[in-house]
């Protein structure tokens, strides 16, 4: 087994950190993404998490959707990890994924990393559904090209918005209700959220597959992201649940660029 790589996916709400070796996730953590956290504070947090494993990272790979946090991470890498190679996924970094978009620079680095992992893991076209602050849909062609996608409000922020704007509604825990036809307000909110988001996923995926001009049985639909376990079992179109897809994609990007 090769020396582990420290892979970090900095999202709007949470940051996922993992130690990976040859695609295997040896350890993983999920922490809050706090924009006011300094480079020194990030270093203390990451070093304490890694130290508990007894493993020593041989390199670092990072992607981020939060510029302010990425700035602190760059400072942390310079001050605390200068002795090992690191790769920050951004324009100019080799991913091997052609981006067929009007403006390729608009595509989030995490979405490109997901596309690379999907193209490397599966044969044929694929759709990655990433359940985070937003629910993103990313389409990968059979040739491994990133051909586009869709962005929808995420599960948590939708429930939070409903709780704030609904005079007699409140934020509830997202659990499967006893029935789709709910008998109380809490379960009505749970039913609408759970089955509504599952239906959204199935609806968008079916439309994407039709636009690709292939059969649904020819497309791998991969669910990932921290909120995927809440919804994925209710989605009829999802074929695979890969919670560490982004981390595995980061390891692939690192291997392409570390030299």
C-alpha positions, 0 to 999 in steps of 0.5 A: 500500500502506498503512503496515504494522501490527504484529500480535502473537499471544501464545500459551502457547509461542510468540509470532507477530509480523508486519508486515501491510498490507491482508492481506499479510504483509510480514514475520513472526517466531516467538519463544518466549513467556517469562513472565519477559521484561520490557516493556523486553526485549520492546521491545528484541526487537520493535524490533530485528526491525522495524528490520531490515525498514526499515519503520515500524509505523503501529499495533499489534494484540495478542491474548494467552492469557498474562495475565502476558505481556500485562501486560508488553506493555501496559507496552511499548506505553505506554512505547515505542509511545505515539505510534501507536494500538494495540488489545489484543483483549479484552472490549469490543473490537469484532470484529463476531463474535457469540459464541454461548457460555454465557459469551462472556468464556471464549473466548480472544481468539485464537480470536475473531480466528481466527473473524473472519478465517475469516468474512471470508475464506470464504463459508459455515460454517467450522471453524478448527483451530489447532495450538498448545500446545493444538489448538483447533477453532472453528466459525463459522456461515454468518452469521459467528457464533462458535457454539462449539468444542473443545479438545484437548491439543496435539501437542508437549505430548502427546509430552512427556508420553508421554516423561516418563511412559513408562519406556522411551519418549523424546521424538522428532522428529515426522516421517512414519515409513516405515510406519504399522506401525512396526518400531522404537520411534522410528517407532512413536512418530512413527506414533502421534503423526502419524496419531493427531493427524490422525485426531483432527482428522478425527474431531472435524471430521466430528462437528462437521459432522454436528452443524451439519447440513450436508455436509462439502463445504459447510464450509471447514476451515482449519488454522493455528498453528505446528504445523500443517505437521507434521500438516495433510498427513495430515488428509483434512478440511482444505481450507485451510492459512492460517499467518497467519490470526490475524495477518490477523484482528488487522489486521481487528480493528485497522481496526474499532477504531483510530478 
